[in-house]
Amino acid sequence: MKILLTILCLGVVMTSYAQEFEISAELRPRFEYRHGYKTLIPDDVDAATFISQRTRLNFNYGSETLNAFVSFQNVRVWGDVPTTSLEDKNGIALHEAWAELVFNPKLAVKLGRQEINYDDHRIFGNVGWAQQARSHDAIVTTYQPNTTNRFDFGLALNANEETVFDTDYAINNYKAFQYIWYHTNLKNVGLSVLLLNNGLTYMDENDEQKVDYNQTIGSRMTFQKNKWQTDASIYFQTGAIANTDLSAFNIAANAFYKINAEFKTGLGIEYLSGTDMNTTENKLKSFNPWFGTNHKFNGLMDYFYVGNHSSSVGLLDFKASLEYQKERFSAKLTPHIFSSAATVVDQTGKEMSNALGTELDLVLGYKWTKDISFNVGYSQMFATETMEVLKAGNKDNANNWAWLMITVKPSLFKTTLNN
């Protein structure tokens, strides 16, 4: 608390020199009812119910040559400490703390703890749904020669702590990455290209830590004209993971049509390659959307790629959507039809059908004020026997999930001064 008060006082003093300074907050409690969320619920098991909460305090500074942002957050579950506790379970974490040096209108360098988001968040995203979200310790250099072209160069190098000699990296995280992202706009078309070199540690046969690098290379294109909006992407992955060769790919396409001012409908398909469960080949063919906001894709019940399903049989996802938006109210219904991309076998070695099941997602929203919004959702999974092979539990149980979330994001203090 003393640290926060000190920064607040410094921020007020800085307004004497800064062009812009703002203090904002976020309070986001969310109730969840989990009865088959992420995995099929077993027999004789009750649903989980709880309320989690994200609390953030943000400090934002901007001038002609410097932008800076600091975000403190606390993530908790209501009741995770007693009412008379002296300490919080998770404490206060530093979600973001970065400075951006603006050398000229074309060149800037951002360094520090930061969210990294690109395109539709499939490979890089801030995972905003998760209460803790995601941020990286990285350096990102942006070169924007004109209004239609932009290049980003990013790199990260991680370690446990300051040391005198080299030590193993013991955190469940990447050891290092380097990437180049390019984006251009051409009238109704947007085009992005990404090259990511991602280093992961593993222990070799001599129990020594090594780093294998895998590469994600791909592109995404968007097109918008009149009532139509479409996008398509393709990514390839190669290199190695834990001394195993990697060869995988991801392809996706979506089309949306705005029926009128209130209704929009859409169709989409996504294929993420997988590895056959009965393969004898020493090669990994499972695509991994490394740092993506995966909750946004492949169903809101998070059966796939949200802390799970990596190095597995992949996925084929057919989806449709119907959206309604009028004034402050919104509604969206999205059915998904899931299939495995690779062969699934049961414990006896029997080859299963590729069909995994169908999920229905319904989300309602109401923006009460510019600072306060309400969202509620309900999802139902209709699984197959093949899903039972991949996920523990019973497909015949009512596998569903419901949630209610309130988001409060006020601006507490803001000033603008001209030097």
C-alpha positions as CSV (number, residue, x, y, z in Angstrom):
1,M,0.0,0.0,0.0
2,K,2.9,2.4,0.8
3,I,4.3,1.7,-2.7
4,L,1.0,2.6,-4.3
5,L,0.6,5.8,-2.3
6,T,4.2,6.8,-3.2
7,I,3.5,6.3,-6.9
8,L,0.2,8.2,-6.7
9,C,2.1,11.2,-5.1
10,L,4.8,11.0,-7.8
11,G,2.1,11.0,-10.5
12,V,0.5,14.1,-9.1
13,V,3.9,15.8,-9.1
14,M,4.7,14.6,-12.6
15,T,1.6,16.5,-13.9
16,S,3.6,19.7,-13.6
17,Y,5.8,18.4,-16.5
18,A,3.8,15.8,-18.3
19,Q,1.5,16.3,-21.3
20,E,-0.9,13.6,-20.1
21,F,-1.3,11.6,-16.8
22,E,-4.1,9.3,-15.8
23,I,-4.9,7.1,-12.9
24,S,-7.6,4.4,-13.6
25,A,-8.9,1.3,-11.9
26,E,-10.6,-2.0,-12.7
27,L,-12.8,-4.1,-10.5
28,R,-14.1,-7.3,-12.1
29,P,-15.9,-9.9,-9.9
30,R,-17.1,-13.0,-11.7
31,F,-19.4,-15.8,-10.5
32,E,-19.0,-19.2,-12.1
33,Y,-21.0,-22.5,-12.0
34,R,-18.8,-25.3,-13.4
35,H,-20.4,-28.6,-14.2
36,G,-18.3,-29.9,-17.0
37,Y,-16.1,-26.9,-17.7
38,K,-12.8,-27.8,-19.4
39,T,-13.5,-31.5,-19.0
40,L,-16.5,-33.9,-18.8
41,I,-17.8,-34.1,-15.3
42,P,-17.5,-37.5,-13.7
43,D,-20.4,-39.3,-12.0
44,D,-21.2,-38.4,-8.4
45,V,-19.3,-35.1,-8.5
46,D,-21.0,-31.8,-7.6
47,A,-20.5,-28.6,-9.6
48,A,-18.0,-26.0,-8.5
49,T,-19.3,-22.6,-7.6
50,F,-17.2,-19.6,-6.7
51,I,-16.6,-15.9,-7.2
52,S,-13.2,-14.7,-8.5
53,Q,-12.1,-11.1,-8.7
54,R,-9.6,-9.0,-10.6
55,T,-8.6,-5.7,-9.1
56,R,-6.3,-3.3,-10.9
57,L,-4.8,0.1,-10.3
58,N,-3.2,1.7,-13.4
59,F,-0.9,4.7,-13.9
60,N,-0.6,6.0,-17.5
61,Y,1.8,8.8,-18.6
62,G,2.3,10.2,-22.1
63,S,4.4,12.8,-23.7
64,E,6.0,13.5,-27.1
65,T,9.1,11.4,-26.4
66,L,8.0,9.0,-23.6
67,N,5.0,6.8,-22.8
68,A,4.9,4.8,-19.6
69,F,2.4,2.5,-18.0
70,V,2.3,0.7,-14.6
71,S,-0.5,-1.7,-13.7
72,F,-0.8,-3.4,-10.2
73,Q,-3.3,-6.2,-9.8
74,N,-4.7,-8.5,-7.2
75,V,-6.5,-11.7,-8.2
76,R,-8.5,-13.5,-5.6
77,V,-11.3,-15.9,-5.0
78,W,-13.8,-14.6,-2.5
79,G,-13.1,-16.3,0.8
80,D,-9.6,-17.6,0.0
81,V,-8.4,-16.0,3.2
82,P,-10.2,-15.5,6.5
83,T,-11.9,-12.2,7.3
84,T,-9.2,-11.4,9.9
85,S,-6.2,-12.4,7.7
86,L,-3.1,-10.3,7.9
87,E,-2.0,-11.3,4.4
88,D,-3.6,-11.9,1.0
89,K,-3.2,-15.3,-0.7
90,N,-1.9,-13.9,-4.0
91,G,-0.7,-10.5,-2.9
92,I,-0.3,-7.6,-5.3
93,A,1.4,-8.5,-8.6
94,L,2.9,-6.2,-11.3
95,H,0.9,-7.0,-14.4
96,E,2.5,-4.3,-16.5
97,A,5.4,-1.9,-16.0
98,W,6.8,-0.5,-19.3
99,A,8.3,2.6,-20.8
100,E,8.1,3.4,-24.5
101,L,10.9,5.7,-25.9
102,V,9.6,7.6,-28.9
103,F,12.6,8.6,-30.9
104,N,10.6,10.0,-33.8
105,P,7.1,9.5,-35.3
106,K,8.5,6.4,-37.1
107,L,10.5,4.7,-34.4
108,A,9.8,3.7,-30.8
109,V,11.1,1.1,-28.3
110,K,8.9,-0.4,-25.6
111,L,10.7,-2.3,-22.8
112,G,9.5,-3.9,-19.6
113,R,6.6,-6.0,-18.5
114,Q,3.9,-5.6,-21.1
115,E,0.9,-7.2,-22.9
116,I,1.6,-8.3,-26.5
117,N,-1.4,-8.4,-28.8
118,Y,-1.4,-9.0,-32.5
119,D,-4.2,-9.5,-35.1
120,D,-7.0,-11.6,-33.7
121,H,-4.9,-12.7,-30.7
122,R,-4.5,-16.2,-32.1
123,I,-0.7,-16.4,-31.5
124,F,-0.1,-13.4,-29.3
125,G,-2.9,-12.2,-27.0
126,N,-3.3,-10.8,-23.5
127,V,-5.8,-13.5,-22.4
128,G,-8.1,-10.9,-21.0
129,W,-10.7,-13.4,-19.9
130,A,-8.4,-15.0,-17.3
131,Q,-8.4,-12.8,-14.2
132,Q,-4.6,-12.8,-14.1
133,A,-4.3,-12.2,-17.9
134,R,-0.9,-12.5,-19.6
135,S,2.1,-10.2,-19.9
136,H,5.7,-10.6,-21.0
137,D,9.1,-9.3,-19.9
138,A,10.2,-8.1,-23.3
139,I,11.6,-5.4,-25.6
140,V,9.5,-4.5,-28.6
141,T,10.8,-2.1,-31.3
142,T,8.2,-0.6,-33.6
143,Y,9.1,0.9,-37.0
144,Q,6.2,2.6,-38.8
145,P,7.6,4.2,-42.0
146,N,4.1,5.5,-43.0
147,T,0.4,5.2,-42.1
148,T,-0.1,1.9,-43.9
149,N,2.9,-0.2,-42.9
150,R,4.3,-1.3,-39.5
151,F,7.1,-3.5,-38.4
152,D,7.5,-4.9,-34.8
153,F,10.6,-6.6,-33.6
154,G,10.3,-8.3,-30.2
155,L,12.6,-10.3,-28.0
156,A,12.6,-11.8,-24.5
157,L,15.3,-13.5,-22.4
158,N,14.2,-15.2,-19.1
159,A,16.0,-16.3,-16.0
160,N,15.1,-17.4,-12.5
161,E,17.1,-14.7,-10.8
162,E,20.4,-12.8,-10.8
163,T,23.3,-15.4,-10.7
164,V,27.1,-15.5,-10.9
165,F,27.0,-18.7,-13.0
166,D,24.6,-20.3,-15.5
167,T,21.7,-22.1,-13.8
168,D,18.8,-24.1,-15.1
169,Y,15.6,-22.2,-15.9
170,A,13.1,-23.8,-13.5
171,I,10.0,-21.8,-14.3
172,N,7.2,-23.2,-16.5
173,N,7.7,-20.6,-19.2
174,Y,9.6,-20.1,-22.4
175,K,13.4,-19.4,-22.0
176,A,13.5,-16.9,-24.8
177,F,11.8,-15.7,-28.0
178,Q,12.4,-13.4,-30.9
179,Y,9.8,-12.4,-33.4
180,I,9.0,-10.1,-36.4
181,W,5.5,-8.9,-37.1
182,Y,4.6,-6.9,-40.2
183,H,1.2,-5.4,-41.0
184,T,-0.1,-3.3,-43.9
185,N,-3.4,-1.9,-45.0
186,L,-4.4,-1.8,-48.6
187,K,-7.8,-0.2,-49.1
188,N,-10.3,-2.8,-47.9
189,V,-7.6,-5.4,-47.2
190,G,-5.4,-5.9,-44.1
191,L,-2.4,-8.2,-44.2
192,S,-0.1,-9.4,-41.4
193,V,2.9,-11.6,-41.4
194,L,4.5,-13.2,-38.3
195,L,7.8,-15.0,-37.7
196,L,8.3,-16.3,-34.2
197,N,11.3,-18.2,-32.8
198,N,10.3,-19.7,-29.5
199,G,12.8,-21.4,-27.1
200,L,11.7,-24.0,-24.6
201,T,13.8,-25.9,-22.1
202,Y,14.0,-29.6,-21.6
203,M,16.2,-32.2,-19.8
204,D,18.3,-34.4,-22.1
205,E,19.3,-38.0,-21.5
206,N,22.2,-36.8,-19.3
207,D,19.9,-34.8,-17.1
208,E,21.3,-31.6,-18.5
209,Q,19.0,-28.7,-19.5
210,K,18.9,-27.8,-23.1
211,V,16.9,-25.3,-25.2
212,D,15.1,-26.3,-28.3
213,Y,13.7,-23.7,-30.7
214,N,10.5,-24.0,-32.7
215,Q,9.4,-21.6,-35.3
216,T,5.9,-20.3,-36.1
217,I,5.6,-18.7,-39.5
218,G,2.3,-17.4,-41.0
219,S,0.0,-14.8,-42.3
220,R,-3.4,-13.4,-41.7
221,M,-5.6,-11.4,-44.1
222,T,-8.8,-9.4,-43.5
223,F,-11.2,-8.0,-46.0
224,Q,-14.1,-5.7,-45.3
225,K,-16.6,-4.1,-47.8
226,N,-20.2,-3.0,-47.4
227,K,-21.9,-5.6,-45.2
228,W,-19.2,-8.3,-45.5
229,Q,-16.3,-8.9,-43.3
230,T,-14.0,-11.9,-43.8
231,D,-10.6,-13.1,-42.5
232,A,-8.3,-16.0,-43.3
233,S,-5.0,-17.2,-41.7
234,I,-2.4,-19.9,-42.1
235,Y,0.5,-20.7,-39.8
236,F,3.2,-23.3,-40.0
237,Q,5.3,-24.6,-37.1
238,T,8.7,-26.3,-37.5
239,G,11.9,-26.8,-35.4
240,A,12.0,-29.0,-32.3
241,I,10.4,-29.4,-28.9
242,A,12.2,-31.5,-26.3
243,N,14.4,-33.1,-28.9
244,T,11.4,-34.1,-31.0
245,D,11.0,-32.7,-34.5
246,L,7.9,-30.5,-35.0
247,S,5.8,-30.2,-38.2
248,A,2.4,-28.7,-37.7
249,F,0.0,-26.1,-39.2
250,N,-3.1,-24.1,-38.5
251,I,-5.6,-22.8,-41.0
252,A,-8.7,-20.8,-40.4
253,A,-11.3,-18.7,-42.2
254,N,-14.4,-16.7,-41.1
255,A,-17.1,-14.7,-42.9
256,F,-19.5,-12.3,-41.4
257,Y,-22.5,-10.6,-42.9
258,K,-24.3,-7.6,-41.3
259,I,-28.0,-8.3,-41.9
260,N,-29.0,-4.8,-40.7
261,A,-28.0,-2.3,-38.1
262,E,-28.8,-4.8,-35.3
263,F,-28.1,-8.3,-36.5
264,K,-24.9,-9.9,-37.8
265,T,-24.3,-13.6,-38.7
266,G,-21.2,-15.5,-39.4
267,L,-19.7,-18.9,-40.4
268,G,-16.2,-20.1,-39.6
269,I,-13.8,-23.1,-39.8
270,E,-10.5,-23.7,-38.1
271,Y,-8.1,-26.7,-38.4
272,L,-5.2,-27.2,-36.0
273,S,-3.1,-30.2,-36.9
274,G,-2.6,-33.0,-34.4
275,T,-0.6,-36.1,-33.7
276,D,-2.1,-39.6,-34.1
277,M,-2.4,-41.4,-30.8
278,N,-1.3,-44.7,-32.5
279,T,1.7,-43.2,-34.4
280,T,5.1,-44.9,-34.3
281,E,6.7,-41.9,-35.9
282,N,9.0,-39.8,-33.7
283,K,7.6,-36.5,-34.9
284,L,5.2,-34.0,-33.2
285,K,2.5,-32.8,-35.6
286,S,0.4,-30.9,-33.0
287,F,0.0,-27.2,-33.6
288,N,0.2,-25.0,-30.5
289,P,-1.1,-21.3,-30.5
290,W,1.6,-20.4,-28.0
291,F,0.6,-17.1,-26.5
292,G,-2.9,-16.7,-27.9
293,T,-6.1,-15.7,-26.1
294,N,-7.3,-19.2,-26.6
295,H,-10.6,-18.7,-24.7
296,K,-11.7,-16.6,-27.6
297,F,-11.5,-19.6,-30.0
298,N,-12.9,-23.2,-30.1
299,G,-15.7,-22.7,-27.6
300,L,-16.0,-20.8,-24.4
301,M,-16.0,-23.9,-22.2
302,D,-12.2,-24.1,-22.8
303,Y,-11.9,-27.8,-23.7
304,F,-9.1,-27.0,-26.2
305,Y,-5.8,-25.1,-25.9
306,V,-6.6,-23.3,-22.6
307,G,-3.9,-24.9,-20.5
308,N,-4.7,-28.2,-22.1
309,H,-4.8,-30.2,-25.4
310,S,-1.3,-29.3,-26.4
311,S,0.7,-32.1,-28.1
312,S,-2.6,-33.9,-28.6
313,V,-4.8,-34.9,-31.6
314,G,-5.5,-31.4,-32.8
315,L,-8.9,-30.0,-33.7
316,L,-11.4,-29.3,-36.5
317,D,-13.9,-26.6,-35.4
318,F,-16.9,-25.7,-37.5
319,K,-18.8,-22.8,-36.0
320,A,-21.6,-20.3,-36.7
321,S,-22.7,-17.2,-34.9
322,L,-25.7,-14.9,-34.6
323,E,-25.1,-11.5,-33.0
324,Y,-27.6,-8.8,-31.9
325,Q,-26.6,-5.3,-30.8
326,K,-28.9,-2.4,-30.0
327,E,-27.9,0.5,-27.9
328,R,-26.5,-0.8,-24.7
329,F,-27.6,-4.4,-25.0
330,S,-25.9,-7.2,-26.9
331,A,-26.4,-11.0,-27.4
332,K,-24.4,-13.6,-29.2
333,L,-25.2,-17.3,-29.9
334,T,-22.4,-19.5,-31.2
335,P,-22.7,-23.3,-31.9
336,H,-19.5,-25.3,-32.5
337,I,-19.1,-28.8,-34.0
338,F,-15.8,-30.3,-32.9
339,S,-13.8,-33.2,-34.5
340,S,-10.2,-34.4,-33.9
341,A,-7.7,-33.6,-36.6
342,A,-5.7,-36.8,-35.9
343,T,-6.5,-40.4,-35.0
344,V,-7.9,-41.2,-31.5
345,V,-7.7,-44.6,-30.0
346,D,-9.1,-46.0,-26.8
347,Q,-7.3,-48.0,-24.1
348,T,-7.7,-51.2,-26.1
349,G,-6.2,-49.6,-29.2
350,K,-9.5,-49.4,-31.0
351,E,-9.7,-46.5,-33.5
352,M,-12.5,-44.1,-32.5
353,S,-14.7,-41.7,-34.6
354,N,-13.2,-38.3,-35.1
355,A,-16.4,-36.6,-33.9
356,L,-15.9,-35.0,-30.5
357,G,-19.2,-33.2,-29.9
358,T,-21.1,-30.0,-30.1
359,E,-21.0,-26.9,-27.9
360,L,-23.5,-24.1,-27.7
361,D,-22.4,-20.7,-26.3
362,L,-24.7,-17.9,-25.3
363,V,-23.4,-14.5,-24.1
364,L,-25.5,-11.5,-23.1
365,G,-24.2,-8.1,-22.3
366,Y,-25.4,-4.7,-21.0
367,K,-23.3,-1.6,-20.8
368,W,-25.0,0.4,-18.1
369,T,-22.6,3.3,-18.2
370,K,-19.2,4.0,-19.9
371,D,-17.5,2.6,-16.7
372,I,-19.8,-0.3,-15.8
373,S,-20.9,-3.3,-17.8
374,F,-22.7,-6.6,-17.1
375,N,-22.2,-9.9,-18.9
376,V,-23.7,-13.3,-18.4
377,G,-23.1,-16.5,-20.3
378,Y,-24.3,-20.1,-20.5
379,S,-22.6,-23.0,-22.4
380,Q,-23.6,-26.6,-22.9
381,M,-21.4,-29.4,-24.2
382,F,-22.9,-32.5,-26.0
383,A,-20.0,-34.9,-26.1
384,T,-19.3,-38.2,-27.9
385,E,-17.5,-41.3,-26.8
386,T,-14.4,-40.0,-28.5
387,M,-14.4,-37.0,-26.2
388,E,-14.5,-39.4,-23.2
389,V,-11.2,-40.9,-24.4
390,L,-9.6,-37.4,-24.4
391,K,-11.3,-36.0,-21.3
392,A,-12.1,-37.8,-18.0
393,G,-15.8,-37.9,-17.1
394,N,-19.1,-39.0,-18.5
395,K,-20.5,-37.7,-21.8
396,D,-24.1,-38.5,-20.7
397,N,-24.0,-36.1,-17.7
398,A,-25.2,-32.6,-18.2
399,N,-21.9,-30.9,-19.0
400,N,-22.6,-27.2,-18.7
401,W,-21.2,-23.9,-17.5
402,A,-22.7,-20.6,-16.4
403,W,-21.2,-17.3,-15.3
404,L,-22.0,-13.7,-14.4
405,M,-19.5,-10.9,-14.5
406,I,-19.5,-7.2,-13.6
407,T,-16.8,-4.9,-14.9
408,V,-16.1,-1.5,-13.3
409,K,-13.4,0.6,-15.0
410,P,-13.4,4.2,-13.7
411,S,-10.9,6.9,-14.5
412,L,-9.9,8.2,-11.1
413,F,-7.8,11.2,-12.1
414,K,-6.8,12.7,-15.5
415,T,-5.0,15.8,-16.5
416,T,-3.5,17.3,-19.7
417,L,-1.0,20.0,-19.8
418,N,0.8,21.8,-22.6
419,N,4.5,22.4,-22.0
